[in-house]
Each structure stands twice: as C-alpha cells, then as structure tokens.
Amino acid sequence: MRLPAPRGHMSSALVAALRRPPAPRPALLVSGGTRESFLDDDLQLSLWICYELRMRGFDDVAPGWEENSSLAQFHAALESRWESSLRSLSETTQPAPLSSDGAAELRKHHAFWQPRREMRSVLRDIQGDAYGRRSERTHSVLFTVTLRDIDPVAVDEMPALTLSLVNALSLFGLHQRLVGCLVGFLTAVDTIGGDPFAQLLPVQCPPEDVRLGFTACHELHARLTQHVHASLEAGRTSLRGRWLVSQGRVNVGC
C-alpha cells in the first residue's frame, strides 16, 4: 500500500516527510483547524496515515520513521485533539432514512471502516485482558481489533466522516486505558447492523468509558448516513475524488 494523496497542510507535510529519510527537525506541526474535527479531511487523513504506518506500513515510506520521536510527538498531538473532540460528542443526530440506493452507497463506507467478523474471538481475549490480568497480551489483542481488510485505493475516496470512524476505532483499540471505549464502540457496531458483539463484552469496564465509545460510534455513523442521504439528494456520490494539493504548499502552520 502506498501513501494516499494529501488533503491539506498537515497531511501534505506528513506525506512529504515520510517519503524522505527523517530530518533532524521535520516540519510536522498540528494546526488548530477551522472545521469540526469529524469533517476535517486534513486532520482525519493525517491520523489515518499515522495509525496505518504503525499497524501495516506503506511501501513508499523511507526507512527510519517507525521509532522517530518527532513523528511520535506529532501523532500524540493529533490524538489529543481527536480524543478531545470525541469526548465532546453527544448523541443528537438522527440517522437519515436511506433508499435502496442510499443503503448500497452506505455499504461502501461500511466496507472500509467496520471491524472484521473475526472480532468475536478477539473479544473473548479482551474479556480476560481488559485490566491487566494478562497484561503481556493486551497490546497484541487490542492491536488485532483495529485491523481491517481494506482496499488501499479506496482511502482516497473516503470522506472525513468515514475516516473518523476508523480513527475512533484505532484510538480506542491501541490504548489500553481506553479499552472501555472500545467495548462501547463495538457494542454500538452491533446496533447499526454489524455482528453481535454485545454478549461477549467484558462487564468490568467503567460505564462512562463504555458510554463514550457507544456515543462516538452512533453519532459519527448517524452523521455519515446524513452525508450519504444529502449527497444522493443532490445527485452526487457520497464518496470523494482525489484531492490535489498545489505545488509548494507542504509546510504546516500553527
């Protein structure tokens, strides 16, 4: 899989940096942004690249980035902004009623972000791993939860809302402190038509964490259905085309 086309200053700087050997001070700074995080293509794509670099890697990334401290700081700053946004969410959006064409369009997004069916067996391990009873295995279990079988070409077609569902799953799945959020998120997947996770989930997670994950999944997915509905009503696809960045605009400002 190769790096996707960037969608703004942060992702442009990130893609440009990753294609070269790490510089002593790579120009990777997190900008505040002017849009909601869930609609910010630049933020969501930058996060997605950082997660995928950690999980699967890219064929065109120069050696030496895996343990780079500047990249780790950049990723941590992105995650901090993203987690704050998720914690501010409330479940207020009603899912849009979709026609058969809309449901077919929505399935294209689902194919990109939803967890694999094999998660049933993984969640059995989370039942024992959640709070350190088998802590040496927890990281590998949570890591597995984030894996999806994706078409790398499809990344460029996915809007920020679809990437935000992937990034919420990755955030919750890769941090042991957020395992309760992962539980809530995967429980919500069941209620929007995914596989039945609920009966396998651990019960000892803090209720507020479970609620956060549940709310994030439901609210982001409801917004995605609204996006699909509005797009089809306007006579256009809910997917996006390749976003071209003009030459020379690769530096990031705060």
C-alpha positions as CSV (number, residue, x, y, z in Angstrom):
1,M,0.0,0.0,0.0
2,R,1.3,3.4,-0.9
3,L,0.7,6.7,0.9
4,P,-2.6,8.4,-0.1
5,A,-3.0,11.8,-1.7
6,P,-2.8,14.6,0.9
7,R,-5.8,16.8,1.7
8,G,-4.3,19.9,3.3
9,H,-1.2,21.4,5.0
10,M,-0.8,18.8,7.8
11,S,-1.2,15.7,5.6
12,S,0.9,17.3,2.8
13,A,3.8,17.9,5.3
14,L,3.4,14.4,6.7
15,V,3.4,12.6,3.3
16,A,6.3,14.7,2.0
17,A,8.3,14.0,5.1
18,L,7.6,10.2,5.2
19,R,8.9,9.8,1.6
20,R,12.4,11.1,2.7
21,P,14.7,9.9,5.4
22,P,13.8,11.5,8.7
23,A,15.2,15.0,9.1
24,P,16.6,16.3,12.5
25,R,13.5,18.6,12.8
26,P,10.8,17.5,10.4
27,A,8.1,20.2,9.8
28,L,5.3,18.3,11.5
29,L,3.0,20.7,13.5
30,V,-0.6,20.2,14.3
31,S,-2.8,23.2,13.3
32,G,-5.9,24.1,15.1
33,G,-8.2,23.9,12.0
34,T,-11.4,25.8,11.3
35,R,-13.8,22.9,10.9
36,E,-15.2,20.3,13.3
37,S,-12.7,17.5,13.7
38,F,-15.1,15.0,12.3
39,L,-15.3,17.0,9.0
40,D,-11.6,17.9,8.8
41,D,-10.2,15.9,5.9
42,D,-6.7,17.1,6.7
43,L,-6.8,16.0,10.4
44,Q,-8.5,12.7,9.7
45,L,-6.2,11.7,6.9
46,S,-3.1,12.6,8.9
47,L,-4.4,10.5,11.8
48,W,-5.2,7.6,9.5
49,I,-1.7,7.7,8.0
50,C,-0.1,7.6,11.4
51,Y,-2.2,4.7,12.5
52,E,-1.6,2.7,9.3
53,L,2.1,3.4,9.5
54,R,2.1,1.9,12.9
55,M,-0.1,-1.1,12.0
56,R,0.7,-2.1,8.4
57,G,3.1,0.4,6.9
58,F,3.4,1.9,3.4
59,D,5.6,0.8,0.6
60,D,6.9,4.3,-0.2
61,V,7.8,5.4,3.3
62,A,11.6,5.9,3.8
63,P,13.3,3.7,6.4
64,G,13.8,5.1,9.9
65,W,10.3,6.6,10.7
66,E,8.9,3.7,12.8
67,E,10.6,4.9,16.0
68,N,11.0,8.6,15.1
69,S,10.4,10.8,18.2
70,S,9.2,13.8,16.2
71,L,6.6,11.6,14.4
72,A,5.5,10.2,17.7
73,Q,5.0,13.7,19.1
74,F,3.1,14.7,16.0
75,H,0.8,11.6,16.3
76,A,0.3,12.2,20.0
77,A,-0.8,15.8,19.4
78,L,-3.2,14.7,16.7
79,E,-4.6,12.1,19.0
80,S,-5.0,14.6,21.8
81,R,-7.1,16.9,19.6
82,W,-9.1,13.9,18.3
83,E,-9.8,12.5,21.7
84,S,-11.0,15.9,23.0
85,S,-13.4,16.1,20.1
86,L,-14.7,12.6,20.7
87,R,-15.3,13.4,24.4
88,S,-17.3,16.5,23.4
89,L,-19.8,14.4,21.3
90,S,-23.3,13.9,22.3
91,E,-25.8,11.6,20.6
92,T,-28.0,14.2,18.9
93,T,-28.1,13.3,15.2
94,Q,-30.8,11.1,13.9
95,P,-29.8,8.6,11.2
96,A,-31.1,9.6,7.8
97,P,-33.7,7.3,6.2
98,L,-32.0,5.8,3.2
99,S,-33.4,4.4,-0.1
100,S,-32.1,1.2,-1.5
101,D,-29.5,3.2,-3.5
102,G,-28.6,5.0,-0.3
103,A,-28.1,1.8,1.6
104,A,-25.9,0.4,-1.2
105,E,-23.9,3.6,-1.0
106,L,-23.6,3.3,2.7
107,R,-22.2,-0.2,2.4
108,K,-19.2,1.2,0.5
109,H,-18.3,3.2,3.6
110,H,-19.0,0.2,5.9
111,A,-16.7,-2.0,3.9
112,F,-13.9,0.5,4.8
113,W,-14.4,1.1,8.5
114,Q,-16.2,-1.7,10.1
115,P,-14.2,-4.3,12.1
116,R,-13.8,-7.8,10.7
117,R,-16.1,-10.6,11.7
118,E,-13.2,-12.4,13.4
119,M,-13.5,-9.9,16.2
120,R,-15.7,-12.4,18.2
121,S,-12.6,-14.5,19.1
122,V,-10.6,-11.3,19.8
123,L,-13.2,-10.0,22.2
124,R,-13.1,-13.2,24.2
125,D,-9.4,-12.4,24.8
126,I,-10.3,-8.8,25.8
127,Q,-12.7,-10.3,28.4
128,G,-9.6,-11.5,30.2
129,D,-7.1,-8.9,29.2
130,A,-9.1,-5.7,29.8
131,Y,-7.5,-4.6,33.1
132,G,-4.2,-6.3,33.2
133,R,-4.9,-9.9,34.3
134,R,-3.0,-11.0,31.3
135,S,-1.3,-7.6,30.6
136,E,1.5,-9.0,28.5
137,R,-1.0,-10.0,25.8
138,T,-3.3,-7.0,26.0
139,H,-1.5,-4.9,23.4
140,S,-1.5,-7.6,20.8
141,V,-5.2,-8.2,21.4
142,L,-6.2,-4.6,21.1
143,F,-3.9,-4.2,18.0
144,T,-5.8,-7.0,16.3
145,V,-9.1,-5.3,16.9
146,T,-8.0,-2.4,14.7
147,L,-7.2,-4.5,11.7
148,R,-9.5,-4.4,8.7
149,D,-9.3,-5.8,5.2
150,I,-9.3,-2.6,3.2
151,D,-8.8,-1.7,-0.4
152,P,-5.9,0.8,-0.3
153,V,-7.2,2.6,-3.4
154,A,-10.4,3.3,-1.5
155,V,-8.7,5.5,1.0
156,D,-8.7,8.4,-1.4
157,E,-12.5,8.0,-1.9
158,M,-13.4,8.1,1.8
159,P,-14.7,11.4,3.3
160,A,-13.6,12.7,6.7
161,L,-16.6,11.2,8.4
162,T,-15.7,7.6,7.3
163,L,-12.1,8.1,8.3
164,S,-13.3,9.4,11.6
165,L,-15.0,6.1,12.4
166,V,-11.8,4.3,11.5
167,N,-9.7,6.7,13.6
168,A,-12.0,6.3,16.6
169,L,-11.7,2.6,16.4
170,S,-7.9,2.8,16.2
171,L,-7.7,5.3,19.1
172,F,-9.8,3.1,21.3
173,G,-8.1,-0.1,20.2
174,L,-4.5,0.9,20.5
175,H,-4.6,2.3,24.1
176,Q,-5.3,0.0,27.0
177,R,-6.6,2.9,29.1
178,L,-9.4,3.3,26.5
179,V,-10.5,-0.4,26.4
180,G,-13.9,0.6,27.9
181,C,-14.4,3.0,25.0
182,L,-13.5,0.1,22.6
183,V,-16.2,-2.0,24.3
184,G,-18.8,0.7,23.9
185,F,-17.8,1.3,20.3
186,L,-18.0,-2.4,19.3
187,T,-21.3,-2.7,21.1
188,A,-22.7,0.1,19.0
189,V,-21.5,-1.6,15.8
190,D,-23.9,-4.4,16.7
191,T,-26.8,-1.9,16.9
192,I,-26.2,-0.5,13.5
193,G,-26.2,-3.8,11.7
194,G,-22.8,-5.3,12.4
195,D,-22.0,-8.6,14.1
196,P,-23.4,-9.4,17.6
197,F,-20.5,-8.3,19.9
198,A,-22.5,-7.5,22.9
199,Q,-22.8,-10.9,24.6
200,L,-19.0,-11.3,24.6
201,L,-18.0,-7.9,26.1
202,P,-16.4,-7.5,29.5
203,V,-18.6,-6.1,32.2
204,Q,-15.9,-4.6,34.4
205,C,-15.2,-1.5,32.2
206,P,-16.1,1.9,33.6
207,P,-19.6,2.8,32.4
208,E,-18.6,6.3,31.4
209,D,-15.9,4.9,29.1
210,V,-18.4,2.4,27.5
211,R,-20.8,5.3,27.0
212,L,-18.2,7.4,25.3
213,G,-17.4,4.7,22.8
214,F,-21.0,3.9,22.2
215,T,-21.9,7.5,21.7
216,A,-19.0,8.2,19.4
217,C,-19.9,5.3,17.1
218,H,-23.6,6.1,17.0
219,E,-23.2,9.8,16.5
220,L,-20.5,9.6,13.8
221,H,-22.4,6.9,12.0
222,A,-25.6,8.9,12.1
223,R,-23.7,11.9,10.6
224,L,-22.4,9.6,7.9
225,T,-25.9,8.5,7.0
226,Q,-26.9,12.2,6.8
227,H,-24.0,12.8,4.5
228,V,-24.9,9.9,2.2
229,H,-28.6,11.0,2.1
230,A,-27.7,14.6,1.3
231,S,-25.2,13.6,-1.4
232,L,-27.7,11.4,-3.2
233,E,-30.4,14.0,-2.9
234,A,-28.1,16.5,-4.6
235,G,-27.4,14.0,-7.4
236,R,-23.8,13.2,-6.4
237,T,-21.9,10.4,-4.8
238,S,-21.1,10.4,-1.1
239,L,-17.5,9.3,-2.0
240,R,-14.8,11.8,-2.8
241,G,-12.3,12.2,-5.6
242,R,-8.5,12.5,-5.3
243,W,-7.7,15.9,-3.7
244,L,-4.8,17.6,-5.4
245,V,-2.6,19.9,-3.5
246,S,-0.9,22.7,-5.2
247,Q,2.9,22.6,-5.6
248,G,5.0,24.1,-2.8
249,R,2.3,24.1,-0.1
250,V,3.6,21.4,2.2
251,N,4.6,23.3,5.3
252,V,2.4,23.4,8.3
253,G,1.5,26.4,10.3
254,C,0.1,26.5,13.9
